[in-house]
Amino acid sequence: MGRRHKTHSVQVGHITIGGDAPVVVQSMTDTDTADVERTVEQIKLLADAGSEIVRVTVNTEEAAAAVPAIYEKLAQQNYHVPIVGDFHYNGHTLLTKYDETARLLHKYRINPGNVGFGNKKDDRFNTMIDVAIKYDKPIRIGVNWGSLDKELSTRLMDENARSEQPKSSQEVLHEALVLSALTSADAAVERGLGANKIVISCKVSRVQDLISVYEMLAERCEYALHLGLTEAGMGSKGIVSSSVAMGVLLQQGIGNTIRTSLTPEPTGSRDREVIVSQQILQALDVRSFSPEVTACPGCGRTTSTFFRVLTDEVDAFLRAKMVTWRHKFVGVEEMKVAVMGCIVNGPGESKHANIGISLPGTGEAPSAPVFVDGIKVTTLKGGNITEEYKEMIEEYVHK
Ligand code: SF4
């Protein structure tokens, strides 16, 4: 990756966003925050998957009142992931009424599009900024195209209509998103909040819009930037759109923290979006999070579905182990593991990995050579290959 867009660095608990810090992966719970047990469980799930910051909705008095209990339960279980409170409409009321919640939360997300209108808007916004100053907290000015500041967008559209060289409605929308974020951030600075306490996001749901808007932001400011498509969608559509949009921006050095917003599948787990964010960063060589599993796509030479099952099992095994390995073994996330389907590319790819297995393809003897650091060390056979291979990976990490 080339040069990074220069930004202020923002401290969120023990995590740094921006400056020279690595791009941070974050996520958000979808539980009712007032339900302390379920929210704590989901924060733990996301943190275990590798979410370095977790955002929770703080939308009601009950949710705001539950935050101290959430912090307490997480601390009892030794979880110290920074928590961000997501405030809309009534953030000014909740942050002033629930003092302990305001004191505990590591960061506040403020949406300038729904804090009110006219003077009301300024008062409410200033109230939240004053709380952030009082408790020395960072904020995210989180603009979203679905809740864009109506006064601002109407004014820009009127000006554009009167202009001799009117811009396209898309360009006006981009300008409105960027202006909403930057004027709010500048107003917070004017009020006394440091520029190193501000992260900005401008979320849209189309790839090209996101790229244009963040290129504009990077050109016009040095605030740390939070990247993410909003309503990216379900399944492969959401993953592909997020990967393409954030990939293009990250490749230009734009973006200090990312969230991949995926609509959860009925049977899916919430931590999927954390894994996808990690995979985006890992695919770009921006950061490494867990050992990479090289697996061939399979073809007519693959003898059975076992090859696919083994790949999935090894991948899941590595992710589960990383919860503890990442604290114990420096550089373990750089490890390369191969699971290959036949003799054509199996031994070659396996030799390039730190540890690799080449399963037998059609017509080959029913045995699977294992290579460690390029050297064939054993041949696995029989019905226990999965467990034996996992044990060998574990031994390799511990050696
Ligand atoms: Fe097919 Fe073998 Fe290549 Fe895998 S390594 S894709 S099984 S030829």
Residues whose N, C-alpha, C, O or C-beta is under 5 A from the ligand:
A	BS01	SF4	C296 P297 G298 C299 R301 T302 G341 C342 I343 V344 N345 G346
